[in-house]
Amino acid sequence: MNIDAIQLYVIKMPLKSPFHTHLGTVTEREGIIVEVRDSDGIFGYGEGVAFSTPWYTEETVKTSLHILTDILIPLLKANPIEHPKEASALFQTVRRNNMAKAGLEMALWDLYAKRNLTSLASIIGGTRVKIASGVVVAADSIVHALRQIETFLSEGYQRFKIKINPSQDYSVLAEIRRHYPDLPLMADANSAYTLKDIDRLKALDDFNLLMIEQPLDVDDIVEHSILQKELATPVCLDESIVSFEDARKAIELGSCKVINIKPGRVAGLFEAKKIHDYCYERGIQVWCGGMIEYGVSKAHNIALASLPGFTLPGDISASNRFWDEDIITPEITVDNGYVTVPSQDGLGFSLNEKRMKDVLLTKKAFRF
């Protein structure tokens, strides 16, 4: 991989509608697009999915930009690699900062696939030609939630995730079930509960949920193992799993029956695939979560979700779920509940150069 240059683009776009959780409301999205160019003029793209403020993880766009600019890119320049998986080992000398690592690592994967004239999905072992698409319902009221569900059903989505917290859980789910008794439904708590709420969480077994995602602390796997023993509903871990070792320990403890794998959260595709492979061998269900991201990150998620263990619909919605116009072309679409896995070289999508210019805040260039 004879890298010639790297460019970082910081962009910002407003969401089509506000995204509500108990942690806050997102109305616009800032992010980092990573472009890696080799000496033959081939480009690979990745996306840093940290938010502007540290409400989801400790990382932010500004901290990711610092880590990429001052540490990871110089580290890569000083240590040339032959294969993207080597980047994962190289970046282990830097603690955490997984979203910065992932943005660069995934750009290297895209470049590598293009150099080998194959799709990214194929080069990481993907077997699916299309993947089932789910969607997040993040509304500020039950009326708006039901309206969103109706719209998403008409668009073919196959699984619906509802944001819950102790002030909005049983009543909200009961109302949804009253209207849609057979809806493939899961609940995402974003760590809103403690073990003191165990009876409240057990009551949610009434709703035949596919899973309840991250009900307890963001870095916990021990108390989740206690909770899972008390619930009929499968527990899914998200924020707690930031590495392969986290996944291995959680599974050994019996902390969950499902894991949400987000490449950005676990430092890239290599680590994400390791987690997938371990879960696949042990019968633990996995699915690919979303980060209100742009099309570059979603394209990587599509490739990841083509692996055989991704049996549950992920948060891989159409480009028009969040954006009036995405930064990729063609835009991602959902057809009868499925997203097609591209067969073209690399990600299978190109940057929409005009849109990138419209939403660009700043850029940095690095020569190798």
N, C-alpha and C positions, 0 to 999 in steps of 0.2 A: 504494500500500500504506500506508494510514493506520494505522500501528501504535499501539495504545493502551497495551499492557502486555506485559511478558515475565516469565515465571516459570521458575526453574530448580529442578528437583527432583533431589536426590541420593538414590539408592535403592541397596539392596543385597539380593541374594538368593543362597542357596546353590545350587550346581549339584546335579542329581540324582545325578551320579557324578563323581569327580575327572577332570580333563582333564590328561593327562600329556604333556609334551614334555621334551627334554633341557635346556630353559631353566628348567624348574620345573613345579610342579603347581598348577593352579587349582582350588580347592574352593568358592569363592564369588566373586560378581561385583558390583562396585560400579560405578555409572555415573550419567550425568547425562541427564535428560529435559528438553528445552527446549520450552517452550510459548509461542507468540507469538499474541497476540490483537489483532484490529484493532478499529476504532471501531464496526463493525457487529456485534461479538460473535462473529466467526468465528475459530476456533482453528487454528493449524498446529503440527505437532509434529516435533521432531528429536531426535537422541540423540547425546550425546558418548560415544565408544567407547574413550577412554583407560582403562587399567587403574589399579589402586590404586598399583602400583609400576612403574618404567620398564623393564620387562623386554622389551617389544615395541618401543616407541619411547621417546623421552625424555619424552614427556608422561605425566602422571598425572591422576587425577581432581582432585586439589587444584590442580595447575597450570592445568588447563583451567578450573576454577571461577574462579581468579584472572583469567585472560585474558578470559573471558566477562564477569565482573563489572566489572572495572576498565578494560578496554580495548575489547572488541568491542561490547558493548551501548552504552556511551557513544558510541562511534564511529558506530554506526547511528543513535542518537538525534540526533546532531549533523548527520547527512547522510542525510536521508530518501531512500528509493529508490522507483522505480516498478516494478521488475522484479527477481526474485531474482538474475539474472545480474550485476546491478550490485553485489551484495554481494561477489561474488568479486573484482572489481576494487577495491572499497573496502577489503577485508581484506588486500590485498597490501601495504598500508603496514605490516602486522605480519608479522614474519618467522616462518616455520614455525608451530608451534602449530596444525597442520592439523586435529586432531580437535576442538578447541574451535571453530574456524571452521566445520567441517562440521556440527556439531550445530545451530548457529544458522542457517547457510545452508539446510540441508535443511528446517528448520521454516518458513522463508520460502517455499520451494518448495511445501510442503504447503498453506500458507495461500493462495498464489497460485493453485494449481490449484482449490481450493475456491471462491475468489472467481470463478473463470471457469467454475464448474460443470462441471468435467471431471476425469478421472482424472489422477493425477500421471504415470502411464506414458504416456498420450496426449500430455500437454502437453510432455514431453521428447522425443517422437518414437518411443515404443515401438510395436512392431508385433505382438508375440506376445500370445496370449491365455492361454498357459500356458508355464511354463519348467521345464526339466529340473532335478531336484534331486540334488545330491551330498551326501556326508557325510564328516566327519573321524573317523578311527579313532585315538584317542589313549589307548592302554591302557598299563599298566605291565608287561605280559608278552605273549608270543605267544599263550598260552592265552586270555587276556582279549581280545586283538585278534581272534582267530578267532571268539570268542563274540559280540563286537560286530558283526562282519561278517555272521554268520548272522542276527542280529536285524535289522540294517539291510536285508539282502537281502529278508527277509520283509516289510519295510515298503515295499519298492519303490524304494529309492534306486538311482540310475543310475551313480554314480561314487564311488569310495572313495579317500580320501587317507590315507596312512600316514605317520606321523611317523618320521623316521630320523635317525641320527647314526652316527659311525664305529664305535661299539661295538654298534650294532644296525641293520644295513642289509641286507647280502647274505643272511644267514641268515634274517632275518625275512621278507624278500620271497620267498625260496625256499620257505619253509614256507607262506606264503599262496598262492603259485602252485601248490604241490603240491595244496592243497585246492581252489583256485579258478583253474584254468588260463586261463579266459577272462574273468576279472573286470576291468571297466574300472578300472584301478588307476594311481594316481600316488603319488609320494613327495615329502614336504615336509621339507627339511633344516634350515630356519630358521638358515641360515648356519653350519652345524656343520663345514664342510670348508674346505680351502684348496687351491690348485693343487698342493700336494705330494700331495694325495689323488687326483690325476687318474686313476691306474690303478684305484683303488678305485671311483671314479665311473663309469669306462668299463665296469667289470664289471657294473654295473647295467643296461646295455643288454640283458643276457640275459633280462630280465623283461618286455619289450614294454610298458614303462610309457607312459602317455599323456604324462607330463612328469615332470621333477624340478624342484621349486620351490625357489628361492633357496638353492642349495648353498653359495655363497661369501658374502663379507662383506655386511653389511646395506646399505652405501652404495656398493657396487661395481657398475660396468657394464663396466669395461675388462677385468678378468680373466675375467668371464663370457663375453666375446667370444672369448677364447682357449679356454675350456672348451667352448663350444658347437661350435667347429670340430672338437673331438676326440670329441664324443658323437654317437651316432645318436639317443639320446633327446632330445626337445626340452627346452630349458631354459626355465623360467618364472620371470619376475622378479616379486617381491612387494615386500619392504621397500625395494628400491633405487628404486622408482618412487613418488615423492611429489609429482610435478608432471607436466604435459604435456611440459615441456622434458626431463625425465628420460626419459620414454617415447620422445620423438623421437630423442634422442641414442643411447639403447640400441638402437633399431631400426636407425639408421644405422650403428652399430658392428657390428651382427650379434650382439648380446649375448644374444639370446633369440629364440624362435619363438612364445612365449606370454607374455601379461601378465595377471596377476591384478589386477583393478581393485577397490579398496575405497574407496568414497566418503569414509569417515572418514580414510583415510590420505592422500588427495589433496586435502583441504579442501572436499569437497562434490560435489554433482551436476554443477555446471557444468564443473568441471575433469575429472571422471570422464567426462562425455560427450565432451569434447574429445579425451581419450585414446582413447575408443572409436572416434570418427569417424576419427581418424588411422590407427589400427590396421586398421579396416574397409577403408579405401581401399587399404591396402598388404598385405592378406592375412595379417595377424598375428592369430592367434586370441586371444580374450580370454574371461575368465570372472569372475564376481563372488565374491570371497572373503568369509569370515566372521570375526567378532571375538568369538565367544562373546557375542553381543549379545542385547538384549531385542527384543521384537516391533516396536518403532518403527523401529529401524535395519533390521531384516529387511524391513519393509514398504518402506522406501526402496530396499533392495537388489532387491526383486522388481520395482519400477518400472524401475530401471536395467537389470536383466537382460532386460527386455522389448525392449530395443533390438536391431536385427537382427544386430549383430556378435557377440552373446553366444551362440556356437554350442556351447560346452562347458557341462556341468552345473556350477553354482556351489555354494558352501557355504551354500545356502539351505535349511536343514533345517526340519522342523516345530518348533513351539513346544515340544513335549514332548521334543525331543532334549536340551535342557538344563534345562528348568524343570518343576516340578510344576504350576505355574500361571503363565502369562505375564501381562504388564501390558497386553495388548491384547485386544480382543474384536471379532470372533471370533478365536480363536487360529489360527495358521498351520498348515495340514495338508498332508500329502503324499498324493496320490491316484494310485496306479499309477505312481509315480516323478515326478509333476509337481506343481507348485504353480500354482494358478490366479492370474492377474493380475487384481486387482480392477478393476471397471469403474465403481465409485462415485466420487464426487468426492474429490479428494485422494488420500491414502494408501489409503482404502477400509477402514480399521480405526479403531476408537475406543479410548480409554484405558479400561481396567478400573479404575474409580475406587476400588472396594473394595480391589483388590489393591495399587494404588498407595499407599493409606493404610497397608496392612499392612507394606510394605517401605520406607516413606519414612524417611530419616535426617534430612534437613533441606531447607528450601526458601528461596529468595530471590525477592522480587518487585521489579519495576522498572516505574515508570509513565513514560509518554512524554508 
